[in-house]
Amino acid sequence: MSEVRRVGMLTGGGDAPGLNGVIRAVTTRCAGEYGYEVVGIKRGWKGLLAPEEDSVVKLGVEDVRYILQEGGTILLSSRTNPYKNEGEAKKVVENMERFGIDALVAIGGDDTLGVARRLHEDFGVRVVGCPKTIDNDLSATDTTFGYDTAVSIATEAIDRIRTTAKSHERIIVVEVMGRHAGWITYGAGLASGANVTLIPEVEVDMDAVADLFKKRAERGEKWGIVAVSEGVTLGEEYITQDVERDEFGHVRLGGIAETLAKELKQRTGIDTRHVVLGHLQRGGTPTAYDRILSTRYGLRAAEAVKNGEWGKMVALRGNDVVTVSLEEATSETRTVPEDLQQVLSTFFG
Ligand code: F6P
């Protein structure tokens, strides 16, 4: 196999604060230290499946020097799935050859990294993965960058909502992102002291939730905060924004907070409102923690390219950044475990 001269990098799936930290670190080490040529591929896998005029851009140390504080991704993103249509994936390999890309750093969640794993297995593509998602639901790493920022944003929002809920003696239900894992809601619910925190991992007991707020009202607190994951259901189907699914089969979750607010008003007689934090949780500058974690991920991904650790993903284990197989990394969704569920329920009331 030819030696690696040109390294491509792409960001796929939902954006997360810290993506530019990875891009900056990979480029600085690969181009600045190792002497590779680095190119950015725009719009995730779309940039290699159906390239546009601007899909491939050269990246040098000076291009990335000041992007660490920038939210989002300078390489744009998409939810394009090269394996959606039979036989299309090989176009990715053909376009890598066309652009002279010898190795790839794929930064993404389970969808993006699942494609990276298959390209490596099916075509021997030299790829290194870097875990990214605010959902923090990737099984093989302790934490993904973007998570700390999302929890900080949601916590600050709930702290603000608390003052208006108390002033108007209302229960306000706050809907938090995280798809089918409750990590962001767990973190923000705990950090903000929400009166009730509902996550997809725990079935909702509506009687118990209503009773909790009735008891609060009896002691003069006719108000409160419910933090609820977008993936929580009240027994039936997920509440979704519309019927269409993305190229990886995901529905667009959203609407549980409004449903829950109506249900609580009907059961308790207390006025309610709801707030959907939505994409606020993915926006803006990363926290210091996420700037540091994304930088460490990017540096180790560059090392993995130099070492030829293909088919691997960088991962945080304790305070060490290591590499694990992409197969292990994309095997299952990491959900909030029992012991942390107990931590949450300790403070319900
Ligand atoms: O995976 C990150 C995430 O923000 C989920 O928490 C959320 O359900 C989804 O992306 C939203 O996707 P989109 O930005 O495509 O609407």
Boltz pocket constraint, residues with backbone or C-beta under 6 A from the ligand:
constraints:
  - pocket:
      binder: B
      contacts: [[A, 14], [A, 15], [A, 109], [A, 133], [A, 134], [A, 135], [A, 177], [A, 178], [A, 179], [A, 230], [A, 251], [A, 252], [A, 253], [A, 282]]
      max_distance: 6.0
